[in-house]
Amino acid sequence: MTETLTDADVAFFREHGYLLPGRPLLPEARLSWLEQIFNEHLRDKGDKLSDELDTPHYRDERLLDLLLSDEVLDWIEPLIGPDIALWSSHFISKDPFTGRATPWHEDSAFWEGRFDDYDHIVTIWLALEDGSSEENGCMRVIPGSHLNGGFSDGYRPTDMTEQTFHAELAGVDESKAVSFELRRGEFSMHDGRIVHGARANTSARRRTGYTMRYFPSSVKMRDVPQNEGWRIWLARGRDLAGNDYANAPAGA
């Protein structure tokens, strides 16, 4: 068993919808290995923007060695239980001076209809080479906003030349925001329903990270057009909802 959350950590997460463990997620050698993979993907991204490197584990199975590992899942299990599915991962690189802002939003609002429950979807945000600070556009959250349910009214269109998403949640009280400033190797955890966003990068340093997202295998991924071609993995434990997993044994 690797390091994991305390009961106090879990209670804080339940109340506030996020956690900043203040510890490294990976040993140095493992972190350097991941950064090497990240830079390979960044080099080969073609016409994609640097902040659009979604689901890299589809193209690079080396990442599954991390995503399905005890060193990650032991942090997730206290929050969602022992039966865990991998939902997605995402490399992030917010370029110096030009990196787009991320508008206030709830992840769950963009996933509407894809699952039969959204209460325990958890994302790990791991800071890579340059860390994550106010100056280079770190994530900010509104504590406790996950308790509103994750499907707030009041979204309005955005300018996607300046924002990473097509819609933003209006009327957010930014005075309540908590900034996720992370040193290289540190990580944050957040509930998929929490209101969060990030300013543009105004510094000379890029902001780099890797997100890893999980849900309980008791949650059903629905057969809807938005999920067509989407692949999920049974990361730990049993399938409890009859989902189709990319790592299911042949003939299962």
C-alpha positions as CSV (number, residue, x, y, z in Angstrom):
1,M,0.0,0.0,0.0
2,T,1.4,3.4,-1.0
3,E,0.7,6.7,0.8
4,T,-3.0,7.6,0.9
5,L,-5.5,10.0,2.4
6,T,-6.4,10.3,6.1
7,D,-9.9,10.4,7.5
8,A,-9.5,14.2,7.9
9,D,-8.5,14.5,4.2
10,V,-11.6,12.6,3.2
11,A,-13.8,14.8,5.4
12,F,-12.3,18.0,4.0
13,F,-12.9,16.7,0.4
14,R,-16.5,15.8,1.1
15,E,-17.2,19.3,2.6
16,H,-15.2,21.5,0.2
17,G,-15.0,19.4,-3.0
18,Y,-11.2,19.6,-3.3
19,L,-8.0,18.7,-1.6
20,L,-4.4,19.9,-1.8
21,P,-2.4,17.0,-0.2
22,G,0.8,19.0,-0.3
23,R,2.9,16.0,-1.1
24,P,4.5,14.5,-4.3
25,L,2.4,12.0,-6.1
26,L,5.3,10.1,-7.7
27,P,9.0,9.3,-7.0
28,E,11.4,11.5,-8.9
29,A,12.3,8.9,-11.5
30,R,8.7,8.2,-12.2
31,L,7.9,11.9,-12.5
32,S,10.8,12.4,-15.0
33,W,9.5,9.4,-17.0
34,L,6.1,11.0,-17.3
35,E,7.6,14.4,-18.2
36,Q,9.5,12.7,-21.0
37,I,6.3,11.2,-22.4
38,F,4.5,14.6,-22.0
39,N,7.2,16.3,-24.1
40,E,7.0,13.6,-26.8
41,H,3.3,14.3,-27.1
42,L,3.8,18.0,-27.1
43,R,6.4,17.7,-29.9
44,D,4.1,15.5,-32.0
45,K,0.9,17.4,-31.5
46,G,0.7,18.8,-35.0
47,D,-2.0,21.5,-35.5
48,K,-3.5,21.0,-32.0
49,L,-3.1,23.8,-29.5
50,S,-0.9,22.9,-26.5
51,D,-3.9,22.8,-24.2
52,E,-5.8,20.3,-26.4
53,L,-3.8,17.1,-25.7
54,D,-6.8,15.0,-24.5
55,T,-6.9,11.2,-23.8
56,P,-3.1,10.6,-24.6
57,H,-3.4,7.2,-23.0
58,Y,-5.5,6.1,-26.1
59,R,-2.4,6.6,-28.2
60,D,0.3,5.7,-25.7
61,E,-0.2,2.6,-23.6
62,R,2.8,3.5,-21.4
63,L,0.5,6.0,-19.6
64,L,-1.8,3.1,-18.5
65,D,1.1,1.8,-16.4
66,L,0.6,5.0,-14.3
67,L,-3.1,5.4,-14.6
68,L,-3.8,1.9,-13.4
69,S,-1.1,1.8,-10.7
70,D,-1.4,1.5,-7.0
71,E,0.6,4.7,-6.6
72,V,-2.3,6.7,-8.1
73,L,-5.3,4.5,-7.2
74,D,-4.5,4.4,-3.5
75,W,-5.2,8.1,-3.4
76,I,-8.5,7.7,-5.2
77,E,-9.9,4.7,-3.3
78,P,-10.7,6.6,0.0
79,L,-12.9,9.0,-2.0
80,I,-14.9,6.6,-4.3
81,G,-14.4,3.1,-2.9
82,P,-12.5,0.0,-4.0
83,D,-14.2,-0.5,-7.4
84,I,-12.7,2.1,-9.7
85,A,-12.9,2.9,-13.4
86,L,-10.6,5.1,-15.4
87,W,-12.6,7.8,-17.2
88,S,-10.0,10.0,-18.9
89,S,-6.6,11.7,-18.8
90,H,-5.3,14.9,-20.3
91,F,-1.9,16.6,-20.8
92,I,-2.1,20.3,-20.2
93,S,0.4,22.9,-21.5
94,K,-0.6,26.5,-21.1
95,D,1.9,28.5,-23.2
96,P,3.8,31.5,-21.8
97,F,1.9,34.8,-22.3
98,T,-0.5,33.3,-24.9
99,G,-2.1,30.4,-23.0
100,R,-5.9,30.7,-23.0
101,A,-8.0,31.2,-19.9
102,T,-10.3,28.4,-18.7
103,P,-13.7,29.9,-17.9
104,W,-15.7,29.2,-14.7
105,H,-17.5,25.9,-15.2
106,E,-18.4,22.5,-13.7
107,D,-17.0,19.5,-15.5
108,S,-20.2,17.6,-14.8
109,A,-22.2,20.2,-16.8
110,F,-20.2,19.3,-19.9
111,W,-20.8,15.6,-19.3
112,E,-24.6,15.8,-18.9
113,G,-26.3,12.6,-20.0
114,R,-23.1,10.5,-20.2
115,F,-23.4,8.8,-16.8
116,D,-26.2,7.8,-14.5
117,D,-24.6,9.5,-11.5
118,Y,-22.0,12.3,-11.0
119,D,-21.5,12.4,-7.2
120,H,-18.1,10.7,-7.0
121,I,-16.1,11.5,-10.1
122,V,-12.6,12.6,-9.0
123,T,-9.8,14.2,-10.9
124,I,-6.1,14.3,-9.9
125,W,-4.2,17.3,-11.4
126,L,-0.5,16.6,-11.3
127,A,1.9,19.5,-11.8
128,L,4.8,18.8,-14.2
129,E,7.9,20.6,-15.1
130,D,7.1,24.2,-14.5
131,G,4.6,23.9,-11.7
132,S,1.3,25.8,-11.4
133,S,1.1,29.3,-9.9
134,E,-1.1,32.4,-10.0
135,E,1.3,33.9,-12.6
136,N,1.1,31.0,-15.1
137,G,-2.7,30.5,-14.7
138,C,-3.2,27.9,-12.0
139,M,-6.6,26.4,-11.4
140,R,-9.0,28.1,-9.0
141,V,-12.1,26.6,-7.3
142,I,-15.1,27.8,-5.4
143,P,-15.1,25.7,-2.2
144,G,-18.3,23.8,-1.5
145,S,-19.9,24.5,-4.9
146,H,-20.0,20.8,-5.7
147,L,-22.9,20.5,-3.2
148,N,-25.0,22.6,-5.7
149,G,-25.3,19.4,-7.8
150,G,-23.0,20.2,-10.8
151,F,-25.5,21.4,-13.3
152,S,-26.0,25.1,-12.5
153,D,-28.0,27.5,-14.7
154,G,-26.4,30.6,-16.1
155,Y,-23.9,29.4,-18.7
156,R,-23.2,31.8,-21.5
157,P,-21.1,31.6,-24.7
158,T,-17.4,32.5,-24.7
159,D,-14.8,33.6,-27.3
160,M,-12.7,30.4,-27.9
161,T,-9.8,32.4,-29.2
162,E,-9.3,33.5,-25.6
163,Q,-11.0,30.7,-23.6
164,T,-10.6,26.9,-23.7
165,F,-14.3,26.1,-23.5
166,H,-17.3,27.3,-25.5
167,A,-19.3,28.3,-22.4
168,E,-18.8,29.9,-19.0
169,L,-20.8,30.0,-15.8
170,A,-21.8,33.6,-15.1
171,G,-22.3,35.2,-11.7
172,V,-19.4,33.4,-9.9
173,D,-18.2,35.2,-6.7
174,E,-14.5,35.2,-7.4
175,S,-13.8,36.5,-3.9
176,K,-14.4,33.0,-2.6
177,A,-11.9,31.3,-5.0
178,V,-9.0,29.2,-3.8
179,S,-6.0,29.0,-6.0
180,F,-4.2,25.6,-6.6
181,E,-0.6,26.7,-6.5
182,L,1.5,23.5,-6.9
183,R,5.2,22.9,-7.1
184,R,6.5,20.3,-9.7
185,G,5.4,16.9,-8.6
186,E,2.6,18.1,-6.3
187,F,-1.0,17.4,-7.0
188,S,-4.6,18.5,-6.3
189,M,-7.8,16.5,-6.3
190,H,-11.3,17.8,-7.1
191,D,-14.9,16.7,-7.4
192,G,-16.3,16.7,-11.0
193,R,-19.1,19.0,-9.8
194,I,-17.1,21.8,-8.3
195,V,-17.0,25.2,-10.0
196,H,-13.5,25.9,-11.2
197,G,-11.5,27.8,-13.8
198,A,-8.1,29.4,-14.5
199,R,-6.8,32.7,-15.7
200,A,-4.6,33.1,-18.8
201,N,-0.9,32.6,-18.4
202,T,0.7,36.0,-18.1
203,S,4.2,34.7,-17.2
204,A,7.2,33.6,-19.1
205,R,6.8,30.1,-17.8
206,R,4.4,27.6,-19.3
207,R,2.0,25.8,-17.0
208,T,2.2,22.0,-17.5
209,G,0.2,19.2,-15.9
210,Y,-1.4,15.8,-16.3
211,T,-5.0,15.1,-15.2
212,M,-6.3,11.7,-14.3
213,R,-10.0,11.1,-13.8
214,Y,-11.8,8.2,-12.2
215,F,-15.3,7.2,-11.2
216,P,-16.9,4.3,-9.2
217,S,-17.5,1.2,-11.3
218,S,-21.1,1.2,-9.8
219,V,-21.8,4.2,-12.1
220,K,-23.2,3.3,-15.6
221,M,-21.6,5.0,-18.6
222,R,-24.7,5.4,-20.9
223,D,-25.0,4.3,-24.5
224,V,-25.4,7.8,-25.9
225,P,-23.8,9.5,-29.0
226,Q,-21.5,11.6,-26.7
227,N,-19.8,8.4,-25.5
228,E,-19.3,6.8,-28.9
229,G,-15.7,5.7,-29.3
230,W,-14.9,6.6,-25.7
231,R,-12.9,4.0,-23.9
232,I,-12.8,3.3,-20.2
233,W,-10.7,0.9,-18.1
234,L,-11.5,-1.1,-15.0
235,A,-8.7,0.2,-12.8
236,R,-9.4,-1.7,-9.6
237,G,-11.9,-4.1,-8.1
238,R,-15.1,-5.3,-9.9
239,D,-17.4,-4.0,-12.5
240,L,-20.7,-3.2,-10.7
241,A,-22.7,-1.5,-13.5
242,G,-22.2,-3.7,-16.6
243,N,-19.9,-1.2,-18.4
244,D,-17.7,-2.2,-21.4
245,Y,-14.1,-1.8,-20.5
246,A,-11.1,-1.6,-22.9
247,N,-9.2,-4.0,-20.7
248,A,-11.9,-6.6,-20.3
249,P,-10.7,-10.2,-21.1
250,A,-11.5,-11.4,-24.6
251,G,-14.9,-13.0,-24.7
252,A,-16.0,-11.4,-21.4
